[in-house]
């Protein structure tokens, strides 16, 4: 419980960061599923988006989308 009490001052900073991260992941996954062609296999992009927090969705939007 002491660890949680130590995190209490940082919660107002952490909540917006977590919400932004969640929004990026959801937006990237929705875009990936709707798009017919991507640069690389879709299963690989799903792994990148899910396991590389914050960076994965951004990399997908910059590199992975095939216009």
Phi and psi restraints in degrees (range 20) as a CNS / XPLOR table:
assign (resid 1 and name C) (resid 2 and name N)
       (resid 2 and name CA) (resid 2 and name C) 1.0 -65.4 20.0 2
assign (resid 2 and name N) (resid 2 and name CA)
       (resid 2 and name C) (resid 3 and name N) 1.0 -35.2 20.0 2
assign (resid 2 and name C) (resid 3 and name N)
       (resid 3 and name CA) (resid 3 and name C) 1.0 -63.8 20.0 2
assign (resid 3 and name N) (resid 3 and name CA)
       (resid 3 and name C) (resid 4 and name N) 1.0 -39.9 20.0 2
assign (resid 3 and name C) (resid 4 and name N)
       (resid 4 and name CA) (resid 4 and name C) 1.0 -65.2 20.0 2
assign (resid 4 and name N) (resid 4 and name CA)
       (resid 4 and name C) (resid 5 and name N) 1.0 -38.0 20.0 2
assign (resid 4 and name C) (resid 5 and name N)
       (resid 5 and name CA) (resid 5 and name C) 1.0 -66.0 20.0 2
assign (resid 5 and name N) (resid 5 and name CA)
       (resid 5 and name C) (resid 6 and name N) 1.0 -32.8 20.0 2
assign (resid 5 and name C) (resid 6 and name N)
       (resid 6 and name CA) (resid 6 and name C) 1.0 -71.8 20.0 2
assign (resid 6 and name N) (resid 6 and name CA)
       (resid 6 and name C) (resid 7 and name N) 1.0 -27.4 20.0 2
assign (resid 6 and name C) (resid 7 and name N)
       (resid 7 and name CA) (resid 7 and name C) 1.0 -82.0 20.0 2
assign (resid 7 and name N) (resid 7 and name CA)
       (resid 7 and name C) (resid 8 and name N) 1.0 -16.4 20.0 2
assign (resid 7 and name C) (resid 8 and name N)
       (resid 8 and name CA) (resid 8 and name C) 1.0 -51.7 20.0 2
assign (resid 8 and name N) (resid 8 and name CA)
       (resid 8 and name C) (resid 9 and name N) 1.0 -41.9 20.0 2
assign (resid 8 and name C) (resid 9 and name N)
       (resid 9 and name CA) (resid 9 and name C) 1.0 -66.4 20.0 2
assign (resid 9 and name N) (resid 9 and name CA)
       (resid 9 and name C) (resid 10 and name N) 1.0 -22.0 20.0 2
assign (resid 9 and name C) (resid 10 and name N)
       (resid 10 and name CA) (resid 10 and name C) 1.0 -92.7 20.0 2
assign (resid 10 and name N) (resid 10 and name CA)
       (resid 10 and name C) (resid 11 and name N) 1.0 -7.8 20.0 2
assign (resid 10 and name C) (resid 11 and name N)
       (resid 11 and name CA) (resid 11 and name C) 1.0 -59.7 20.0 2
assign (resid 11 and name N) (resid 11 and name CA)
       (resid 11 and name C) (resid 12 and name N) 1.0 -42.3 20.0 2
assign (resid 11 and name C) (resid 12 and name N)
       (resid 12 and name CA) (resid 12 and name C) 1.0 -61.9 20.0 2
assign (resid 12 and name N) (resid 12 and name CA)
       (resid 12 and name C) (resid 13 and name N) 1.0 -25.8 20.0 2
assign (resid 12 and name C) (resid 13 and name N)
       (resid 13 and name CA) (resid 13 and name C) 1.0 -83.6 20.0 2
assign (resid 13 and name N) (resid 13 and name CA)
       (resid 13 and name C) (resid 14 and name N) 1.0 -36.6 20.0 2
assign (resid 13 and name C) (resid 14 and name N)
       (resid 14 and name CA) (resid 14 and name C) 1.0 -73.5 20.0 2
assign (resid 14 and name N) (resid 14 and name CA)
       (resid 14 and name C) (resid 15 and name N) 1.0 -35.6 20.0 2
assign (resid 14 and name C) (resid 15 and name N)
       (resid 15 and name CA) (resid 15 and name C) 1.0 -61.4 20.0 2
assign (resid 15 and name N) (resid 15 and name CA)
       (resid 15 and name C) (resid 16 and name N) 1.0 -48.3 20.0 2
assign (resid 15 and name C) (resid 16 and name N)
       (resid 16 and name CA) (resid 16 and name C) 1.0 -63.1 20.0 2
assign (resid 16 and name N) (resid 16 and name CA)
       (resid 16 and name C) (resid 17 and name N) 1.0 -36.8 20.0 2
assign (resid 16 and name C) (resid 17 and name N)
       (resid 17 and name CA) (resid 17 and name C) 1.0 -63.9 20.0 2
assign (resid 17 and name N) (resid 17 and name CA)
       (resid 17 and name C) (resid 18 and name N) 1.0 -44.0 20.0 2
assign (resid 17 and name C) (resid 18 and name N)
       (resid 18 and name CA) (resid 18 and name C) 1.0 -65.7 20.0 2
assign (resid 18 and name N) (resid 18 and name CA)
       (resid 18 and name C) (resid 19 and name N) 1.0 -37.4 20.0 2
assign (resid 18 and name C) (resid 19 and name N)
       (resid 19 and name CA) (resid 19 and name C) 1.0 -67.6 20.0 2
assign (resid 19 and name N) (resid 19 and name CA)
       (resid 19 and name C) (resid 20 and name N) 1.0 -39.8 20.0 2
assign (resid 19 and name C) (resid 20 and name N)
       (resid 20 and name CA) (resid 20 and name C) 1.0 -63.3 20.0 2
assign (resid 20 and name N) (resid 20 and name CA)
       (resid 20 and name C) (resid 21 and name N) 1.0 -43.3 20.0 2
assign (resid 20 and name C) (resid 21 and name N)
       (resid 21 and name CA) (resid 21 and name C) 1.0 -62.4 20.0 2
assign (resid 21 and name N) (resid 21 and name CA)
       (resid 21 and name C) (resid 22 and name N) 1.0 -44.3 20.0 2
assign (resid 21 and name C) (resid 22 and name N)
       (resid 22 and name CA) (resid 22 and name C) 1.0 -63.7 20.0 2
assign (resid 22 and name N) (resid 22 and name CA)
       (resid 22 and name C) (resid 23 and name N) 1.0 -42.3 20.0 2
assign (resid 22 and name C) (resid 23 and name N)
       (resid 23 and name CA) (resid 23 and name C) 1.0 -63.8 20.0 2
assign (resid 23 and name N) (resid 23 and name CA)
       (resid 23 and name C) (resid 24 and name N) 1.0 -40.8 20.0 2
assign (resid 23 and name C) (resid 24 and name N)
       (resid 24 and name CA) (resid 24 and name C) 1.0 -63.0 20.0 2
assign (resid 24 and name N) (resid 24 and name CA)
       (resid 24 and name C) (resid 25 and name N) 1.0 -44.4 20.0 2
assign (resid 24 and name C) (resid 25 and name N)
       (resid 25 and name CA) (resid 25 and name C) 1.0 -63.1 20.0 2
assign (resid 25 and name N) (resid 25 and name CA)
       (resid 25 and name C) (resid 26 and name N) 1.0 -46.6 20.0 2
assign (resid 25 and name C) (resid 26 and name N)
       (resid 26 and name CA) (resid 26 and name C) 1.0 -63.7 20.0 2
assign (resid 26 and name N) (resid 26 and name CA)
       (resid 26 and name C) (resid 27 and name N) 1.0 -45.3 20.0 2
assign (resid 26 and name C) (resid 27 and name N)
       (resid 27 and name CA) (resid 27 and name C) 1.0 -62.7 20.0 2
assign (resid 27 and name N) (resid 27 and name CA)
       (resid 27 and name C) (resid 28 and name N) 1.0 -42.0 20.0 2
assign (resid 27 and name C) (resid 28 and name N)
       (resid 28 and name CA) (resid 28 and name C) 1.0 -66.1 20.0 2
assign (resid 28 and name N) (resid 28 and name CA)
       (resid 28 and name C) (resid 29 and name N) 1.0 -43.0 20.0 2
assign (resid 28 and name C) (resid 29 and name N)
       (resid 29 and name CA) (resid 29 and name C) 1.0 -66.9 20.0 2
assign (resid 29 and name N) (resid 29 and name CA)
       (resid 29 and name C) (resid 30 and name N) 1.0 -40.8 20.0 2
assign (resid 29 and name C) (resid 30 and name N)
       (resid 30 and name CA) (resid 30 and name C) 1.0 -63.6 20.0 2
assign (resid 30 and name N) (resid 30 and name CA)
       (resid 30 and name C) (resid 31 and name N) 1.0 -45.0 20.0 2
assign (resid 30 and name C) (resid 31 and name N)
       (resid 31 and name CA) (resid 31 and name C) 1.0 -62.7 20.0 2
assign (resid 31 and name N) (resid 31 and name CA)
       (resid 31 and name C) (resid 32 and name N) 1.0 -42.2 20.0 2
assign (resid 31 and name C) (resid 32 and name N)
       (resid 32 and name CA) (resid 32 and name C) 1.0 -62.0 20.0 2
assign (resid 32 and name N) (resid 32 and name CA)
       (resid 32 and name C) (resid 33 and name N) 1.0 -43.3 20.0 2
assign (resid 32 and name C) (resid 33 and name N)
       (resid 33 and name CA) (resid 33 and name C) 1.0 -70.1 20.0 2
assign (resid 33 and name N) (resid 33 and name CA)
       (resid 33 and name C) (resid 34 and name N) 1.0 -29.7 20.0 2
assign (resid 33 and name C) (resid 34 and name N)
       (resid 34 and name CA) (resid 34 and name C) 1.0 -83.0 20.0 2
assign (resid 34 and name N) (resid 34 and name CA)
       (resid 34 and name C) (resid 35 and name N) 1.0 -21.8 20.0 2
assign (resid 34 and name C) (resid 35 and name N)
       (resid 35 and name CA) (resid 35 and name C) 1.0 -84.3 20.0 2
assign (resid 35 and name N) (resid 35 and name CA)
       (resid 35 and name C) (resid 36 and name N) 1.0 133.5 20.0 2
assign (resid 35 and name C) (resid 36 and name N)
       (resid 36 and name CA) (resid 36 and name C) 1.0 -76.0 20.0 2
assign (resid 36 and name N) (resid 36 and name CA)
       (resid 36 and name C) (resid 37 and name N) 1.0 -42.4 20.0 2
assign (resid 36 and name C) (resid 37 and name N)
       (resid 37 and name CA) (resid 37 and name C) 1.0 -118.8 20.0 2
assign (resid 37 and name N) (resid 37 and name CA)
       (resid 37 and name C) (resid 38 and name N) 1.0 137.7 20.0 2
assign (resid 37 and name C) (resid 38 and name N)
       (resid 38 and name CA) (resid 38 and name C) 1.0 -134.2 20.0 2
assign (resid 38 and name N) (resid 38 and name CA)
       (resid 38 and name C) (resid 39 and name N) 1.0 163.8 20.0 2
assign (resid 38 and name C) (resid 39 and name N)
       (resid 39 and name CA) (resid 39 and name C) 1.0 -83.9 20.0 2
assign (resid 39 and name N) (resid 39 and name CA)
       (resid 39 and name C) (resid 40 and name N) 1.0 95.6 20.0 2
assign (resid 39 and name C) (resid 40 and name N)
       (resid 40 and name CA) (resid 40 and name C) 1.0 107.5 20.0 2
assign (resid 40 and name N) (resid 40 and name CA)
       (resid 40 and name C) (resid 41 and name N) 1.0 167.7 20.0 2
assign (resid 40 and name C) (resid 41 and name N)
       (resid 41 and name CA) (resid 41 and name C) 1.0 -69.5 20.0 2
assign (resid 41 and name N) (resid 41 and name CA)
       (resid 41 and name C) (resid 42 and name N) 1.0 144.3 20.0 2
assign (resid 41 and name C) (resid 42 and name N)
       (resid 42 and name CA) (resid 42 and name C) 1.0 -63.3 20.0 2
assign (resid 42 and name N) (resid 42 and name CA)
       (resid 42 and name C) (resid 43 and name N) 1.0 -37.5 20.0 2
assign (resid 42 and name C) (resid 43 and name N)
       (resid 43 and name CA) (resid 43 and name C) 1.0 -60.9 20.0 2
assign (resid 43 and name N) (resid 43 and name CA)
       (resid 43 and name C) (resid 44 and name N) 1.0 -35.4 20.0 2
assign (resid 43 and name C) (resid 44 and name N)
       (resid 44 and name CA) (resid 44 and name C) 1.0 -68.8 20.0 2
assign (resid 44 and name N) (resid 44 and name CA)
       (resid 44 and name C) (resid 45 and name N) 1.0 -39.6 20.0 2
assign (resid 44 and name C) (resid 45 and name N)
       (resid 45 and name CA) (resid 45 and name C) 1.0 -66.1 20.0 2
assign (resid 45 and name N) (resid 45 and name CA)
       (resid 45 and name C) (resid 46 and name N) 1.0 -35.8 20.0 2
assign (resid 45 and name C) (resid 46 and name N)
       (resid 46 and name CA) (resid 46 and name C) 1.0 -60.9 20.0 2
assign (resid 46 and name N) (resid 46 and name CA)
       (resid 46 and name C) (resid 47 and name N) 1.0 -45.2 20.0 2
assign (resid 46 and name C) (resid 47 and name N)
       (resid 47 and name CA) (resid 47 and name C) 1.0 -62.5 20.0 2
assign (resid 47 and name N) (resid 47 and name CA)
       (resid 47 and name C) (resid 48 and name N) 1.0 -43.5 20.0 2
assign (resid 47 and name C) (resid 48 and name N)
       (resid 48 and name CA) (resid 48 and name C) 1.0 -63.2 20.0 2
assign (resid 48 and name N) (resid 48 and name CA)
       (resid 48 and name C) (resid 49 and name N) 1.0 -45.4 20.0 2
assign (resid 48 and name C) (resid 49 and name N)
       (resid 49 and name CA) (resid 49 and name C) 1.0 -62.5 20.0 2
assign (resid 49 and name N) (resid 49 and name CA)
       (resid 49 and name C) (resid 50 and name N) 1.0 -42.0 20.0 2
assign (resid 49 and name C) (resid 50 and name N)
       (resid 50 and name CA) (resid 50 and name C) 1.0 -79.6 20.0 2
assign (resid 50 and name N) (resid 50 and name CA)
       (resid 50 and name C) (resid 51 and name N) 1.0 -36.0 20.0 2
assign (resid 50 and name C) (resid 51 and name N)
       (resid 51 and name CA) (resid 51 and name C) 1.0 -99.2 20.0 2
assign (resid 51 and name N) (resid 51 and name CA)
       (resid 51 and name C) (resid 52 and name N) 1.0 -13.4 20.0 2
assign (resid 51 and name C) (resid 52 and name N)
       (resid 52 and name CA) (resid 52 and name C) 1.0 -110.9 20.0 2
assign (resid 52 and name N) (resid 52 and name CA)
       (resid 52 and name C) (resid 53 and name N) 1.0 83.7 20.0 2
assign (resid 52 and name C) (resid 53 and name N)
       (resid 53 and name CA) (resid 53 and name C) 1.0 -54.6 20.0 2
assign (resid 53 and name N) (resid 53 and name CA)
       (resid 53 and name C) (resid 54 and name N) 1.0 139.8 20.0 2
assign (resid 53 and name C) (resid 54 and name N)
       (resid 54 and name CA) (resid 54 and name C) 1.0 64.4 20.0 2
assign (resid 54 and name N) (resid 54 and name CA)
       (resid 54 and name C) (resid 55 and name N) 1.0 -46.9 20.0 2
assign (resid 54 and name C) (resid 55 and name N)
       (resid 55 and name CA) (resid 55 and name C) 1.0 -77.2 20.0 2
assign (resid 55 and name N) (resid 55 and name CA)
       (resid 55 and name C) (resid 56 and name N) 1.0 -39.7 20.0 2
assign (resid 55 and name C) (resid 56 and name N)
       (resid 56 and name CA) (resid 56 and name C) 1.0 -56.0 20.0 2
assign (resid 56 and name N) (resid 56 and name CA)
       (resid 56 and name C) (resid 57 and name N) 1.0 -52.7 20.0 2
assign (resid 56 and name C) (resid 57 and name N)
       (resid 57 and name CA) (resid 57 and name C) 1.0 -63.0 20.0 2
assign (resid 57 and name N) (resid 57 and name CA)
       (resid 57 and name C) (resid 58 and name N) 1.0 -37.2 20.0 2
assign (resid 57 and name C) (resid 58 and name N)
       (resid 58 and name CA) (resid 58 and name C) 1.0 -65.6 20.0 2
assign (resid 58 and name N) (resid 58 and name CA)
       (resid 58 and name C) (resid 59 and name N) 1.0 -43.6 20.0 2
assign (resid 58 and name C) (resid 59 and name N)
       (resid 59 and name CA) (resid 59 and name C) 1.0 -61.5 20.0 2
assign (resid 59 and name N) (resid 59 and name CA)
       (resid 59 and name C) (resid 60 and name N) 1.0 -40.6 20.0 2
assign (resid 59 and name C) (resid 60 and name N)
       (resid 60 and name CA) (resid 60 and name C) 1.0 -60.7 20.0 2
assign (resid 60 and name N) (resid 60 and name CA)
       (resid 60 and name C) (resid 61 and name N) 1.0 -47.7 20.0 2
assign (resid 60 and name C) (resid 61 and name N)
       (resid 61 and name CA) (resid 61 and name C) 1.0 -65.1 20.0 2
assign (resid 61 and name N) (resid 61 and name CA)
       (resid 61 and name C) (resid 62 and name N) 1.0 -32.8 20.0 2
assign (resid 61 and name C) (resid 62 and name N)
       (resid 62 and name CA) (resid 62 and name C) 1.0 -83.3 20.0 2
assign (resid 62 and name N) (resid 62 and name CA)
       (resid 62 and name C) (resid 63 and name N) 1.0 -43.0 20.0 2
assign (resid 62 and name C) (resid 63 and name N)
       (resid 63 and name CA) (resid 63 and name C) 1.0 -108.4 20.0 2
assign (resid 63 and name N) (resid 63 and name CA)
       (resid 63 and name C) (resid 64 and name N) 1.0 -40.0 20.0 2
assign (resid 63 and name C) (resid 64 and name N)
       (resid 64 and name CA) (resid 64 and name C) 1.0 -78.7 20.0 2
assign (resid 64 and name N) (resid 64 and name CA)
       (resid 64 and name C) (resid 65 and name N) 1.0 -23.0 20.0 2
assign (resid 64 and name C) (resid 65 and name N)
       (resid 65 and name CA) (resid 65 and name C) 1.0 -75.3 20.0 2
assign (resid 65 and name N) (resid 65 and name CA)
       (resid 65 and name C) (resid 66 and name N) 1.0 132.1 20.0 2
assign (resid 65 and name C) (resid 66 and name N)
       (resid 66 and name CA) (resid 66 and name C) 1.0 -106.1 20.0 2
assign (resid 66 and name N) (resid 66 and name CA)
       (resid 66 and name C) (resid 67 and name N) 1.0 107.3 20.0 2
